[in-house]
Amino acid sequence: MKEMYRCGCVGLAAFCLLYASPVRAAEVLHVGKAALAAAPTLAADVGVKSGIFAKHGLDVQIADFAGGGKMHQAMAAGSIDIGVGAGPEMALVAKGSPELAICNAFPPVTFISIMVPGDSPVHTVADLKGKRVAVSSAGGLTYWLALELARTQGWGPDGVKIVTIGNGAQNIIAAFQTHAVDADIGPSAVAVNLEAHKSGRLLESVSKYEGNLGAGTIYATKALIANHPDTIRRFLAGWFETVAFMRAHKNQTVKIESAVTGFSPEVQAKEYDINIGGFSTTGKFDAQSLANLKRSFVDLKLLSTPPDMSKLYTEKFLPKS
């Protein structure tokens, strides 16, 4: 009898294994980052490495791009589904790029700073009047921040000489070593790293003169919005869970970020302290961010007239709580 019972159990187990619903595989989601080391984009890496996105049924595949323009080209081509970039790129949506902004992930600009060579005679922002200021690319966020520097200081549109050098740390180091520029507007983490090696100094965060402007903004393609809205909701749920994890686990976050950026844990820890407070807990588009962005599009000649900002973003995928 016992043997028959045992055989019956084995048979039942085999039947259940044969006909049970298969475990749903994680959904692959291609996510682009406009910059490798910028604080807002690093949350994507932390979400992957900590397993948080996997908890939401997503296999997030990250691609790093050298600038927002290239990232949005990839979105338009269908190579990536979601892009983690900057607010000024919403001008591309206004110009017809098939996507929408879905989250104001990092409203302030704490992660971008003005830095100068280590032996520079420049010690205050006032000393930069008429000087050569490097930015990553023409028409991008750092370019506009250079224009804003001149405007807020009352120097006029030609108050600084803007030089484009790309957004890589090596580009900044080379420009400083050859004294091709007098300052650079770029990631605060790069400035902190330069200080650690005595080759540069962090002069001032651009948040000292610039308010919110959706500095870290997340975008989704219209194809993803139309066909996989729940995927977007799960990604954003994972994003905000990641931000909460980052706030509560500094050491683990710094370790993950340091492996991505190549900066030492000491440098990455300082960058963490500078920027962790900038992450939004709601993702909503605040009035100041929208007003500054609207003005920037015309200042940069990306658009001839200010757009209707309400058509460039949606908040319907943000978590309700």
Helices and strands as residue ranges (DSSP letters): H 2-19, E 27-33, H 39-49, H 52-55, E 58-64, H 68-76, E 82-85, G 87-89, H 90-94, E 99-106, E 112-117, G 125-128, E 132-135, H 141-152, E 161-164, H 169-177, E 183-187, H 188-196, E 200-205, G 206-208, E 216-221, H 222-227, H 229-248, H 250-261, H 265-275, G 276-278, H 287-299, G 309-311
